[in-house]
Amino acid sequence: MAEHATPDNIGTPAPGHAPEGARSARERAVEEWRGREGAGASEPVPFRGRRGGPNESAERRVVEQPADREAPQEAPPAEGTDKPAAPPKGLLRRHPVASILGGLALALAAALGYLYYDYAAHFEGTDDAFIASRQFAIAPKVAGYIAAVPVTDNQHVNAGDVIAKIDDRDYRIALAQAEAQVNAAQASIKNIDAQIDVQQAQIASGQAQVEQAQAGLVFAQQQAQRYEQLARTGSGTVQNEQQYSSQLRQQQATLTSAQANLRVAQRQLESLKAQRESANANLAQAEAQRDQARLNLSYTTVTAAQSGRVVNLTAAKGQFAAQGTALTQFVPDDIWVTANFKETQLDHMRPGQAVTLKIDAYPEREIRGHVDSVQSGSGPAFSLLPPENATGNYVKIVQRVPVKLVMDDPPEDVALGPGMSVVPYVRINPAPSLYERLRSAL
């Protein structure tokens, strides 16, 4: 009688005792349960022990060979089934099309990644960038009540446009007073000029009197000499000699008096000239006061010195504006971008390089520009309290350096102002990237 088959010892009946089909089915079942991939994983071998007698059926043992370590162990077939499940296949064999498509997608992703890396290596960017300008406050130079404010908040104005008007009645009166002082100074100068003319005539008269006295003196000297000689020779009287000697002394006194009067007239002329210089100075002072009054009158009209936008307007009609009080803030049209790049990004950055600007407020726009200049020093070096690295423990950190970026053609249909966030990309390598070469070729 044949032995019952167990998992450890499953025998096959001797020839002639069991059907061939049943033997083959049992062998396949054992092979599947042991995880054999081929039909030759377990082969029946003859038993090499004691031979049975003539009445004992032949016995064979199944010698189990070690299975492949990489082969997966599968569960035994379910009861009641004659045919076990087929062995599992690999992913590539089960989904060949998907595997090929996945490989192509991976290769395409790698190619696109390299194109992006090569393209990005031509640029340096940062998100620490903001729009900057030299904004300032507009304030009146004279005090007074505001009569009109013809502008409103965020309005764009051109150079010379009126921003506010101050009541100018007091300043018009001051200008009229200054003009009156100018007229008075001019009249004083004219009066002095007339006096100078009169004095010059007196000087001319004095000069004539001096000349007349000189002529009379010469004649008196001649007469005195003649009668003195006649008196010596006895041809003339002593009385005549004395008379003409007295006339000589009178003519000398007359000449001296005329010369003194001439000198007085000349000194008077110099005094009048000095008075005229003083009058000229008074006239200049009056004209300066008039010009100042005229300027003060013009200061009552507050205008824009350049084109830009009125922001943070605080002026209102009827408000008293003191001298120097801010009426509004003003942002000029001349704006730029201050980008704080890391110092490690400045190796290849030079003035004049092209820049692409993306403003957070208008993400759909790309503004072209260029690098204007790089600040000579980091930002903290010019702060109120610059760092002092010579004291205490030192921890090295990457510094940021402000770079001025100028817009080539700033948009005019949108509002741009200081503090708005910008993301700039500076092209540090002018050579075309692989992506650009492919795009131009296609």
Secondary structure, 3 states (H helix, E strand, C coil): CCCCCCCCCCCCCCCCCCCHHHHHHHHHHHHHHCCCCCCCCEEEEECCCCCCCCCCCCCEEEEECCCCCCCCCCCCCCCCCCCCCCCCCCHHHHCHHHHHHHHHHHHHHHHHHHHHHHHHCCEEECCCEEEEECCEEECCCCCEEEEECCCCCCCEECCCCEEEEECCHHHHHHHHHHHHHHHHHHHHHHHHHHHHHHHHHHHHHHHHHHHHHHHHHHHHHHHHHHHHHHHHHCCCCHHHHHHHHHHHHHHHHHHHHHHHHHHHHHHHHHHHHHHHHHHHHHHHHHHHHHHHHHHHHHHCEEECCCCEEEECCCCCCCCEECCCCCCEEEEECCEEEEEEEEHHHCCCCCCCCEEEEEECCEEEEEEEEEEEEECCCCCHHHCCCCCCCCCCCCCCCCCEEEEEEEECCCCCCCCCCCCCEEEEEEECCCCCCHHHHHHHHC
